[in-house]
Amino acid sequence: MGVDFGWDKLNHTLAFSALGFCACLGYPASRAARLCWLVALLALGSLIEILQQSVPSRSSEWGDLLADAVGIVCGAVIAAAVVRAAAWGSRPVARPG
């Protein structure tokens, strides 16, 4: 039993959004590390689709991999916004005078 939002592509997108978000927040200062993790997540999505070909009750779809990629990008964009907002909020306020 798992979480199901009623549409397979939405399930993929949301799951990989969460993974992409966590990967980016795990390495906020290292662009290279974030990029490596995001590529690794796409490789994971690819591996899942490849392995599903050998499971009788499952099917492999390019649309699922595309939904994974969209989710990874969405998670990364949201994480970047959170990091920027946190950095902006921690800047000292200039005092007049």
N, C-alpha and C positions, 0 to 999 in steps of 0.2 A: 504494500500500500504506500502511496506517495501523494505528493501534491499534484493536482491536475487542474489546469485552468480552462479545460474544455477544448483547446485547440493545440495540436501537437507542435506547430511552429512557435506558438507563443510560449509553450513550455520550454522549448529549446532556447528561445531568445532570453527569457527571464533567468533560466539557470545559468547560462553563460554570461549574462549581465552581472550576476552576483559574483561569478568567478573572476571576471575581468575587473570589477570594482575592487575586490579583495587583492588581486594581484598588483594593481596600481597603488593602492594604499599601503601595501607591504613594502614598497620601494619608492616612496615619493621623491627622493632626491636623486635617484639614478635612472636617467632616461633609458640607458642601455639595458639595465635589469628589467625595467617595465616592458620594454619591447620584446626581450627574450621570453618573458612570462606570457605575454599576449600571443606570441607565435607558438609557444608550447601549448597554450590552450587551444589554438586552432588545430594544432597537430593532434591533440587529444580528441577533439571533435571528429577529425578525419579518421582516427583509429577506431573510434566507436562505430562510425558508419561502415568501415571496412569489416570489422568483426561481426557486425549484425548480418552480413551476407551469409555467415555460416550458422546462424541460429534459425531454425525452421519457422518459428512464429514471429520473426522480426523481418523488417525490410530495410534496405539502405536507400537513402534518398539524397540527391544533391540539395534539395530544398531544406533539409535538416541542417546540412553543413552551412548553407547560406544563413539560416536562422541563427546558428551558433556564432558565425562571424559578425552578424549584426548585433547580437547580444554582447560580444566581446567589445566591440566599438562603443556601444552605448554605456557599458560599465566603465570603460576607460574615460569616456567624456564626463560622466557623472563624477568619477573619482577626481579628475582634474579640476572640475568646478568646486568640489568640496575642499581640495587642497588650496586652491586659490582663495576661496572665501575664508578659510582658516588663517592663511597668511595675511590677507587684507585686514582681518579683524584684529590681528596681533600687532599691527603697526602703531607706533606711538602717535598720539594726537598732538599736533602742534598747538602750543599755547600762544595766544596773542600777547604782544606786548613786550 
